[in-house]
Amino acid sequence: MFRLAFILYSMIATTIAGTGVIVVLSMGYDTTMPIVIAAAVGFVISIPATWWITKQITSKIV
């Protein structure tokens, strides 16, 4: 389960963080701090998302 979670986290975290950065840039915040904060928030938000998705996948297999 942890191996699947690590693989999913690498994909989910980059997607959510990238979406956050694009949102921040489209709002006109083009300095360093808003971009870094959006990426950090995306990486933190992806932890529970990864846990939930991994749990859903493994419950369907067993």
C-alpha positions as CSV (number, residue, x, y, z in Angstrom):
1,M,0.0,0.0,0.0
2,F,2.8,2.4,0.8
3,R,4.5,1.8,-2.5
4,L,1.3,2.6,-4.4
5,A,0.8,5.7,-2.2
6,F,4.3,7.0,-3.0
7,I,3.7,6.5,-6.7
8,L,0.3,8.2,-6.6
9,Y,1.7,11.0,-4.4
10,S,4.3,11.9,-7.0
11,M,1.6,12.3,-9.6
12,I,-1.1,13.9,-7.5
13,A,1.3,16.4,-5.8
14,T,2.7,17.7,-9.0
15,T,-0.8,18.0,-10.5
16,I,-2.3,19.9,-7.6
17,A,0.8,22.1,-7.0
18,G,1.0,22.9,-10.7
19,T,-2.7,23.8,-10.8
20,G,-2.1,26.1,-7.8
21,V,0.8,27.8,-9.5
22,I,-1.2,28.3,-12.7
23,V,-4.1,29.8,-10.7
24,V,-1.7,32.2,-8.8
25,L,-0.1,33.3,-12.0
26,S,-3.4,33.8,-13.8
27,M,-4.5,36.0,-10.9
28,G,-1.6,38.3,-11.6
29,Y,0.7,37.4,-8.7
30,D,4.0,36.9,-10.5
31,T,6.4,37.3,-7.6
32,T,8.3,34.5,-5.9
33,M,6.4,34.2,-2.6
34,P,2.9,33.6,-4.0
35,I,4.2,31.0,-6.4
36,V,6.1,29.2,-3.6
37,I,3.2,29.3,-1.3
38,A,0.8,27.9,-3.9
39,A,3.2,25.1,-4.6
40,A,3.6,24.3,-0.9
41,V,-0.1,24.3,-0.3
42,G,-0.6,22.0,-3.3
43,F,2.0,19.5,-1.9
44,V,0.3,19.6,1.6
45,I,-3.2,19.2,0.2
46,S,-2.1,16.3,-1.9
47,I,-1.3,14.2,1.2
48,P,-4.9,13.5,2.3
49,A,-5.9,13.3,-1.4
50,T,-3.3,10.6,-1.9
51,W,-4.4,8.7,1.2
52,W,-8.0,8.8,0.1
53,I,-7.3,7.6,-3.4
54,T,-5.0,4.9,-2.3
55,K,-7.6,3.7,0.2
56,Q,-10.2,3.6,-2.5
57,I,-8.0,1.6,-4.9
58,T,-6.9,-0.9,-2.3
59,S,-10.4,-1.5,-1.0
60,K,-11.5,-2.4,-4.6
61,I,-8.7,-4.9,-5.0
62,V,-9.1,-6.9,-1.8
